Amino acid sequence: MIVMALQPAQDRYESMPYRRVGSSGLQLPAVSLGLWHNFGDDKAFDTQRATLRRAFDLGVTHFDLANNYGPPYGSAETNFGRHLAQDFRPFRDELIISSKAGYDMWPGPYGNWGSRKYLLASLDQSLNRMGLDYVDIFYSHRPDPDTPLEETMGALDTAVRSGRALYAGISSYSPEKTVEAVTILKELGTPLLIHQPSYSMLNRWVENGHPSLLEVLEREGVGSIAFSPLAQGMLTDKYLNGVPANSRAAEGKSLSKDFLSDENMRRVRGLNDIAGSRGQTLAQMAIAWVLRKQSKGSAITSALIGASSVKQLEDSLAAVKNLDFTDDELHSIDEFAVDSDINLWAAALKS
């Protein structure tokens, strides 16, 4: 099959809102595409290609990766490098490409956590896999309880100063650790651009605490991009009538069947009814809700979604057509949108 060279839609910037990242000069699309799932060697390359092309046509300019996305580890970056070479190379300056390091990547003591040795070696490997001179954002994927934060943040500073990254980010850091990271990076002269926390209607930890993470980010001028806004797929219509074959829950991929308890599914069904009254799918409302303006703390800069098909992508991106909520709608949502003990990344916050 012959695939024509990419000719992106001329109106690709007309439907997607773009939001400034904290107090920086950078803007991100309200919805970004994550390559955590669906871009490894277990997924058809042509399906990946169609999804990325359609995303770009619809104004998605930010593609988010990490060193160990796959399977196998590294394959999402390798595949993205192929897509970049075949389709997106002429449009590199229209793209925000991010990667991360912090979880296990290779055997031995130097392929995990937050040491300078690991982070900078991993970044070099990521650049090689993707065929890039630099990434736009490089993240510390999680805090390391045994490595001084000065060392981890120093590695991010080196990544930026060496030209291998344009901006520094962190993911799954607590409010307290975020303040420390901001302070260290500010002293080094490389401001913290962005925090990537998990956040959804069933996982609201970023709103909790005094100050909350959202309040810290607003005060410090740091942006935010929420991953898993669909709660690993729970906040879709996929599980309303059981666990379908080939789903994340059925395959045990980042969603345990234990999360699909009767009480949690009661909440999901209640939220689904509210979404229907808004003329949205549950997934669309869940994304819009994450992006809403909140009474405390700033709005999330961008919602980071996954997509296994063009159809799923288009459904999720349609969320930007209605990002407004009435007070009554928010009150009704709060009856069902409560923490449901589904945060797979909670342990990182205690580091």
BATOR-710585 format. One record per residue (C-alpha): residue in one letter; x, y, z. Coordinates in steps of 0.1 Angstrom, whole numbers, padded with zeros to 4 digits, always signed. Each point is the difference from the previous one (the first is absolute). Layout:
residues N
AXYZ;...
***
This chain:
residues 351
M+0000+0000+0000;I+0013+0034-0010;V-0005+0027+0026;M+0001+0036-0012;A+0023+0025+0017;L-0016+0019+0027;Q-0020+0031-0011;P-0015+0013+0033;A-0033+0017+0001;Q+0001+0038-0007;D-0024+0007+0028;R+0018-0020+0026;Y+0004+0029+0024;E-0036+0012-0002;S-0019-0024+0023;M+0025-0008+0028;P+0005+0024+0029;Y+0036+0007+0011;R+0009+0009+0036;R+0031+0016+0014;V+0021-0022+0021;G+0003+0018+0034;S+0018+0033-0003;S+0021-0012-0030;G-0002+0010-0036;L-0010-0036-0011;Q-0035-0010-0009;L-0014-0035-0001;P-0032-0013-0017;A-0028-0005+0025;V+0002-0037-0008;S+0033-0018-0006;L+0007-0035-0012;G+0019-0024+0022;L+0018-0031-0015;W+0000-0020+0032;H-0022-0027-0016;N-0007-0008-0036;F+0033+0010-0015;G+0022-0030+0009;D+0008-0030-0022;D-0032-0017+0010;K-0021+0025-0020;A-0003+0003-0038;F+0023+0027-0013;D-0026+0012-0026;T-0025+0005+0028;Q+0026+0021+0020;R+0007+0020-0031;A-0037+0007-0007;T-0005+0011+0036;L+0030+0024+0000;R-0009+0015-0033;R-0036+0006+0010;A+0011+0015+0034;F+0022+0025-0018;D-0029+0009-0024;L-0022+0007+0030;G+0026+0023+0017;V+0018-0023+0023;T+0036+0012-0001;H+0012-0017+0032;F+0011-0037+0000;D+0011-0013+0033;L+0023-0031+0005;A+0023-0016+0025;N+0030-0022-0003;N-0018-0032+0010;Y-0032+0004-0020;G-0007-0031-0021;P-0001-0029+0002;P+0029-0008-0001;Y+0017+0029+0018;G+0012+0026-0024;S-0022-0011-0029;A-0025+0029+0002;E+0029+0025-0005;T+0015-0021-0028;N-0034-0002-0018;F-0006+0037+0006;G+0034+0006-0015;R-0011-0018-0031;H-0032+0020-0002;L+0020+0032+0005;A+0024-0009-0029;Q-0029-0011-0023;D-0025+0027+0007;F+0008+0027+0026;R+0036+0010-0007;P-0010+0030-0021;F-0023+0011+0029;R+0025-0004+0029;D-0002+0036+0010;E-0038-0003+0003;L+0003-0028+0025;I+0006-0004+0037;I+0017-0034+0006;S+0006-0011+0036;S+0016-0029+0017;K+0007-0012+0035;A+0023-0022+0021;G-0005-0013+0035;Y-0014-0035-0002;D+0018-0032-0008;M+0016+0000-0034;W+0030-0023-0001;P+0015-0025+0024;G+0024+0009+0028;P+0003+0030+0024;Y+0003+0026-0027;G-0033-0005-0019;N-0026+0012+0025;W-0010+0028+0023;G+0015+0035+0000;S+0038+0000-0001;R+0019+0024-0023;K+0016-0031-0016;Y-0034-0015-0009;L-0019+0031-0010;L+0026+0013-0025;A+0008-0034-0014;S-0037-0007-0005;L-0005+0034-0017;D+0028-0008-0024;Q-0015-0034-0008;S-0035+0016-0005;L+0014+0026-0024;N+0017-0028-0020;R-0031-0021-0002;M-0021+0029-0012;G+0027+0015-0023;L-0002+0033+0017;D+0026+0026+0010;Y-0022+0011+0029;V-0033-0005+0017;D-0021+0030+0009;I-0007-0013+0036;F+0020-0025+0020;Y-0015-0013+0033;S+0011-0016+0031;H-0027-0027-0002;R-0002-0005+0038;P+0017+0012+0032;D+0029-0022+0012;P+0000-0004+0039;D+0036-0010+0000;T+0016+0026-0023;P+0004+0036+0011;L-0025+0021-0018;E+0029+0024-0008;E+0015-0027-0021;T-0032-0009-0019;M-0008+0037-0007;G+0037+0006-0009;A-0003-0026-0027;L-0031+0018-0014;D+0019+0032+0000;T+0029-0017-0019;A-0025-0014-0025;V-0012+0035-0008;R+0033+0018+0001;S+0015-0026-0023;G-0027+0005-0026;R-0014-0035+0003;A-0033+0014+0014;L-0016+0034-0002;Y-0020-0002+0033;A+0001-0020+0033;G-0030-0018+0015;I-0009-0023+0029;S-0027-0027+0004;S-0018-0014+0030;Y+0018+0023+0025;S-0019+0010+0032;P-0007+0036+0007;E+0029+0002+0025;K+0025-0016-0024;T-0013+0022-0028;V+0009+0031+0020;E+0035-0014+0007;A+0004-0007-0037;V-0011+0035-0010;T+0024+0015+0024;I+0030-0021-0011;L-0006+0006-0037;K-0006+0037+0005;E+0034+0002+0017;L+0016-0019-0028;G-0015+0024-0026;T-0023-0026-0017;P-0036+0007+0011;L-0023-0029+0005;L-0024+0001-0030;I-0026-0026+0008;H-0013-0027+0023;Q-0017-0032-0013;P-0023-0015+0027;S-0027-0026-0003;Y-0034+0016+0003;S-0036-0009-0007;M-0034+0001+0014;L+0008-0032+0020;N+0035+0011+0010;R+0000+0035+0014;W+0032+0001+0021;V+0013+0031-0017;E-0028+0020+0016;N+0008-0012+0036;G+0024+0014+0026;H+0009+0034+0013;P+0013+0012-0024;S-0012-0024-0027;L+0021-0009-0030;L-0022+0022-0022;E+0005+0029+0024;V+0038-0005+0000;L+0001-0001-0038;E-0020+0032-0003;R+0020+0018+0026;E+0033-0010-0015;G-0010+0006-0036;V+0004-0037-0010;G-0022-0016-0026;S-0018-0033+0003;I-0010-0029-0023;A-0023-0026+0014;F+0005-0036-0010;S-0026-0027+0003;P-0030+0025-0001;L-0021-0030-0009;A+0012-0020+0030;Q+0017-0027-0021;G-0032-0004-0020;M-0025-0002+0028;L-0015+0034-0009;T-0012-0012-0034;D-0030-0022-0010;K+0023-0030-0003;Y-0008-0016+0033;L-0036+0010+0006;N-0012-0035-0008;G+0029-0021+0011;V+0036-0006-0010;P+0005-0004-0038;A+0027-0023-0014;N+0032+0017-0010;S-0006+0029+0024;R+0026+0013+0024;A-0019-0016+0030;A-0003-0033-0018;E+0037+0000-0008;G+0011+0015+0033;K+0017+0030-0017;S+0000+0029+0026;L-0036-0007+0009;S-0009-0027+0026;K-0034-0016-0001;D+0000+0008+0038;F-0005+0036-0010;L-0033-0009-0017;S-0017-0004+0033;D-0038+0004+0003;E+0004+0033+0017;N+0025+0014-0025;M-0023-0012-0029;R-0029+0017+0017;R+0020+0033-0001;V+0010-0006-0037;R-0037-0006-0010;G-0011+0031+0019;L+0027+0021-0018;N-0010-0016-0033;D-0036+0012+0005;I+0012+0036+0006;A+0022-0002-0031;G-0030-0010-0021;S-0020+0030+0013;R+0029+0022-0012;G-0001-0016-0035;Q+0034-0016+0006;T+0014-0035+0004;L+0014-0008+0034;A+0035+0002-0014;Q-0006+0034-0014;M-0014+0013+0033;A+0028-0015+0020;I+0026+0018-0022;A-0020+0033+0001;W-0003-0003+0038;V+0038-0003+0005;L+0004+0031-0021;R-0026+0021+0018;K+0010+0032+0019;Q+0000-0008+0037;S-0008+0022+0030;K+0033-0009+0016;G+0031-0004-0021;S+0005+0006-0037;A-0016-0020-0028;I+0019-0029-0013;T+0020+0011-0030;S-0006-0032-0021;A-0017-0034+0003;L+0022-0029-0011;I-0020-0027-0017;G+0007-0033-0017;A-0016-0014-0031;S-0001-0034-0016;S-0018+0011-0031;V-0009+0031-0020;K-0036-0004+0011;Q+0009+0000+0037;L+0023+0030-0006;E-0027+0020-0017;D-0025-0008+0027;S+0024+0012+0027;L+0011+0032-0018;A-0036+0010-0005;A+0001+0008+0037;V+0014+0035-0008;K-0034+0009-0016;N-0015+0004+0035;L+0024+0008+0028;D-0025+0021+0020;F-0019-0013+0030;T-0028+0016+0020;D+0001+0002+0037;D-0028-0025+0002;E+0018-0025-0023;L+0031+0002+0021;H-0020-0005+0032;S-0016-0031-0016;I+0033-0013-0012;D+0015+0004+0035;E-0026-0025+0013;F+0017-0027-0020;A+0035+0013-0007;V+0018-0010+0031;D+0034-0017+0006;S-0005-0037-0006;D+0033-0015+0010;I+0012-0005-0036;N+0032+0021+0001;L+0027-0024-0012;W+0026+0027+0005;A-0008+0008+0037;A+0032-0016+0013;A+0021+0025-0019;L-0016+0029+0019;K+0014-0014+0033;S+0036+0001-0013;
***
